[in-house]
Amino acid sequence: MSFLRAAATFGVILLASGATAADIKSPLTPEAQQTTSESGWTFSVAPYFWVAGLSGDVGSFGLPVAHVDASFSDILDHLDFGVMAIGEARYGPYSLFGDVMYTKISGQAGTPRGVLATDVEVSSETFAGLLGAGYSIFEDSSARLDIVGGMRVWSVDNELSFSGGLLDGVSRSDDATWVDGLIGFRGTYSLTPEIYLTGWGLVGAGGADLDWDVAGAVGFRFNDAVSAVVGYRALGVDYSNDGFVFDVVQQGPIVGVVIRF
């Protein structure tokens, strides 16, 4: 029983390290100066990379809650695949935006005595998707401030697989899916025709007791179609249900490329 507890705890730690290594909001994309199509719409897409660490409390597989404090390098060591991207469509003061993140991490470790199993493999897959809308409450030639609202879906799936010993071929999974409603603001301010500041703040709840996201960044316009953005972001979520606990804060630098068309 102590081996099962140790293996599952290891899985929870890996889950916490990579489960939410993303989820930047669409405020990477809004700029006061954008190219407008003949129809009046503007579109932008922004793949990004978040160098985030994670700390907080997690629990899964019915085991006691464990505290986790993982750096970005710890997460990267176990990362199999990750994709992060956002997009926005804007018409005058109205905007629609989406944010999609998917990560998969895994790890393998030997067992102390090898009786129940010789080793255990842990894998974790996480999807987080945001769909929202905004309205500009202030806009001039150099600045814009939007009020925004949306829904974010979280889905986390953690699996343990045993090899060798009495548990050879046995696997066990624990998962959770929930939806949070979010409201807040995002804005941008152009310091020069090339350099601008952008930031956002969102807060909400739903399946989670609390879901929040704040960031600030500086962008550089290479031309009307391409910009680069560098900043810092922090995100927190407090979810618990039926023994599944995910109460964590992620924070770290972000780097993105904004493409407008």
Beta strands, then each sheet from edge to edge (+ up, - down):
strand 1: 41-50
strand 2: 53-59
strand 3: 66-70
strand 4: 79-91
strand 5: 94-110
strand 6: 119-139
strand 7: 143-163
strand 8: 171-190
strand 9: 195-206
strand 10: 210-221
strand 11: 226-241
strand 12: 244-260
sheet 1: 3+ 2- 12+ 1- 4+ 5- 6+ 7- 8+ 9- 10+ 11-
end
